[in-house]
Amino acid sequence: MRHRIKGRKLNVDSSHRKALLKNLVIALFNEERIITTDQKSKEAKRLAEKLITIAKQNNLHARREVIKHINNKEVMKKLFENIAPRYTDRQGGYTRILKLGYRKGDAASLSLFELV
């Protein structure tokens, strides 16, 4: 039973799932919009929103907390200097998920995952 267990398994083991979500969030912060499946975007949204909220503090502790999840210096610099200051007066809802339809090969539902 999965009572009180948060998060989606995404049909991969835990280390693969963590790496997948890190890479999705890094790509989102780098490109500011990506196309992925609905379930992956919903799960990556949780991590992206938490990281932006932490980055809004813009202190040493916040940088150390974010570096645990983002191990790319250019993306981290962009997050603290460009992305987080945009949302200083916003309390949440930094990302948007728009449904795009279905992928041709396996009929997986695709969505556009972007920063607001």
Secondary structure by P-SEA (a helix, b strand, c coil): cccccccccccccaaaaaaaaaaaaaaaaaccbbbbcaaaaaaaaaaaaaaaaaaccccaaaaaaaaaccccaaaaaaaaccccccccccccccbbbbbcccccccccbbbbbbcc
